[in-house]
């Protein structure tokens, strides 16, 4: 059961849907703040600093895509999990949602039990991440989790994106375990779609790493990827 301080911001302009979701979240023990437009959502997210945001896309004064990008660009809120919950179910729209920074994308109508499962999973992931903030040392590799800097033989590796940093950090921390694309998508992307995203990120990551370090990221045929030193 979540603590009373576990606050969820629910951004939904349909009163009936909002009441339905509020009831489900409240019954599960979450404190729910509600907004029916982006203007109200912006005020509440600054005031409440919610643990997670459930976000509709089609809103009277803008889109959930825009608001999600605002959250991701905010230093104070960048790590806040966002679940997009919308009637827009095309693959292109899902890709736009994940590109904007959503952690999960659910299509209406959704069973409230599924929403609650994702809310619990994302909050659990956030708690685990917060507990893993110590630096990671692996031989000549140092990963500074607070500053998001990776050093190889004392020199920082420049120009890594947030996702590339997370991907390499995860593999180094869990070395030499092998992780499938689906596992990485579920745990880092929090989705089961857009399978090629993993390969694209690995390709871009390897190009930025020193060759010696890049070779330590190994593709295991039929299994997935691992970091092996």
N, C-alpha and C positions, 0 to 999 in steps of 0.2 A: 504494500500500500504506500503510495507516495506521501510525503509529508505535506502538511497544510501550506508550506511555503512554496511548493512546486506549482508555479504559475504557468498557465497556458494562455496565449493570446489567440483568440478565435476571430478571424477576419472573414465575415460572410454577410452579404447584403440581403439575403432571403431570410425574413424573420422566422419562418417555419423551420427551415434547415438549421438556422442558428440555434433555435430552441432545442431541436432534436439533438444536435451535437453537444450543446451545453449540458443537457441532461446526462448524456453518456459520460462525458468527461468529469462532471461533478460527482456522479455516482461512483466513479473509479477513484475519487479522492483528490482530484486536481482543483486548484483555485482557477476559475476561468474569468478572464477579462474579455469583453466583447467589443468589436468594432464593425460598423456596417459600411465603412468607406475608408479610403486610404488616409484621408485627413485625420480621422479619429484613430486609425491604427498608428500613425506616426506619433501622435500625442501619447498614446498608451504605451507604445514600445519604449519610449524614453522614460516614462513615469514608472511603469511596472517592471521593466527589464525582465521579461518572461523567460522561463527556462526553455520554451519551445513555442513556435508559431504554427498554427493551422491556417492556411491561406487560400482563399478563393482567388481566381484569376480575373474574372469579369466583374469589375466593381464600378460604381457610378462615376468615380473621378479618376480612373486610371486602371492599370492592370497589376495583377499580382506579380507578374514578371518584373515590373519596375520596382515594386516594393522589396522583392527578394534581393534584387541587385543593390538596393540601398542598404539593406541589412548586411550584406556581404562586404560592402565598402566601408562600413562603420567599424572603427577599432573596438568599440565597446561591445558590439553585437555580432561580430563576424563569425563567431563559433556557434551562435544560436541555431539549433536545428530548425529547419523549415519543412513542413509537410504541405505540399500543394494538394488541395482537394477541389476538384473542378469537374464540370460537365464536358470539358474539351479533352477528347480522348485520342486524337490522331497522333501518330508517331512523331511527326514534325513538331507538334505542340509539346509533347513530352520532352523531346530533345531541347526545345527552347526553355522549358522549365528547369531541366538539369543544368543547362548552360547558364541560366540566371543564378544558379546556386542552390536549388532545392535539394534536400536530402532524400525526399521521397515524393512520388507523384501518384495520387490516387484519383480514380475516375468515379464520379457520382453515377448512380447511387452506390454507396459503399456501406458494407456491414459495419456498424460501430465497433464491433469486436475487432475487426481488422485494423481500424484506425487506432484503437487502444493498444493493439499489439505493436504497431509501428511507433507510437508515442513512447511506450515503455522501452522498446529496443533502442531508440535514438537517445533517450535520456540515459539509459544504461551505458551506451557507447560514450556519451559525453563524460560520464562519471569515470569510466575506465581511462579515457584520455587524460582527464585531470589528474588521475593517480599515476600516470606514466610520464610526468613532466621532467624527471631526472634526465640528465644528458646520457646519451648512448655512446659507449666506447667499444670499438671493435678493431683492435690492432691499430693500424694507421688511420682509421676513420673515427672522427669525433662528430657526433650529431648533437647540436645545441638546440634542445627542444623549445626553450623560451624565446630564443632569438631567430629560430628557423634558419640557422646557418649549418651547413655541412662542410667540415674541413677534412681534406685528404692530405696526409703528410704535412699537417700544419697550415695548409693553404685553403682558403674558402673556395667552394665551388660556386661560381656566379650564375645568376639568371635562372635559378630553378623556380618554377611556379609552385604555388601552395600544394597542388595535387601531386606534383613530382616529388616534392619534399616528403609528403606523407607516404607516398608509395615506397621510396627508398628507405625511409625511417622504419616503416612497418617490416619490410623484408630483413633489414639488418637486425632489428630487435628480435625477430622470430627465427633468425638463421639457425640451422640450414634447412628449415622446414620448407616444403613445396606447397604453394597455394595456387589453386585453380583460378581461372578467370572469374568464374561465378562467385567464388569466395571473396575475391578482391572487390568485385562489383558490389556484393552484398555488404561488406564491412567498411569499404572506403567510399564507395559511391552510394551505398544504401539503395541499390536498385538491382533488378534482374535483367534489365534491358541494355541495349547499346553495347553489345559484347566487344565490338571493335575498339571501344574507348580504351580498354586496357592495353592493347597492342600499340595504339597511337601514343599513349603516354610513355610506355616503355621505349618506343622508338625515339621520341623527343628527349627523354631522360638520358638515354645512352649517348646521344649526340653531344650533350652538354658535359658529360663526365670525362675525366682523364681516362685514356684507353685502359690502363691497368685496372682502374676501378670499374669501368664499364663491363669488362670481361667477367667480373664477379657476379653480375646478374645473369643467371643462367635460365634458359628455357628448357624445361624437361618435357620431351615429346609426350603428348597425351595426358600430361599431368598438370603443367602450369609453370610457375616461375619460382625461383629461390635466389637468395644471396648466399654465395659459398666462398669463404675465404680460406 
